[in-house]
Amino acid sequence: MFLCDISRNLPVHFLIYYQIMQEINVSTVAVIHLLGLQDTHRVTFVVFFLFFVVYCLTVCGNLLIIALVSYSRILHTPMYFFLTQLSASDIILASDILPNILQAVVVKDNIISFTDCIAQFYFFDVSETADCLLLTVMCYDRYLAICQPLHYTRIMTPQFCLRMVIATWIASTSVVLIHTLTITKLDFCGLNIIDHFFCDLDPILKLSCSDITAVEIEVTMLSALLVGIPFFMIIISYVNILVTILQIPSITGRQKAFSTCSAHLFVVSMYYGTLLCVYLVPNSNQSWDVTKFLSLLYTVVTPLMNPIIYSLRNKDLRNAVEKVINEFYQFARNYR
């Protein structure tokens, strides 16, 4: 009765506004419109062909590394074992992001269900977290090989490497699952438009009409644990590596030692450089176009470049490729 009496005295336009807001608040987001790369519709075929080629090269290149390391005995070392895991993570990332980009290029109104959006974010985050941890483990491998060579074979045993890889994937999948489930408990209502080409954390949180403070604190703490700490470990390891290399008396010895970690250092610089620019630089200081471009670097370019960088900078991989080609050629000649 009291509410009815108040409603009679309220202006009509206020009651209409109140009813509209109530309908918005109770409606949940079922589908999401990904705006994607909006300026590409004028050259749809060219952009689609470019991303399709990138996707094929990324998957084939990383699968080639996995196959080579599995086939060639000279590559059965800790560094290449970790490299296969990095390649697997890059395949997951490329398969999670690029097919959706291809669809967005062809279809102007790219619609994705909210469930698929959360799933895409989960696999994206798992891959990114796994990359951070795997790059740290690979850096530790290089640190032992250069700074503690006498202890390398004793520490980097096959059992230790397997435990490190298992721990990496368990940590990545479980920790990401924690804050993904926390995100799903939020209320999502109102606008269902994401101005991005995939479902990233910040665009998803902007759709929520709940208080996201707790989620932001949780994500910050977990990111510091699985991204920040590994990053500082990599910096400390490379400082020690560079100090050790500079203490080598011969120039040839310094060049040989540096060549063993140059590819990894380049990948780390490219990966963390773009990642830090996207997530540490405030959004007010960079436009969404810049954010999208930087996101393309670590979601599309980095998985493509990893096998190329390691292949070009690694003599063992090139020798393994030549050996496989020669064996295939000999097999083809004998078969004829």
Salt bridges, closest charged atoms under 4 A:
ASP5 OD1 - ARG8 NH1 2.72
ASP109 OD1 - HIS33 ND1 2.90
ASP125 OD2 - HIS179 NE2 2.67
ASP141 OD2 - ARG142 NH2 2.77
ASP195 OD1 - LYS292 NZ 2.86
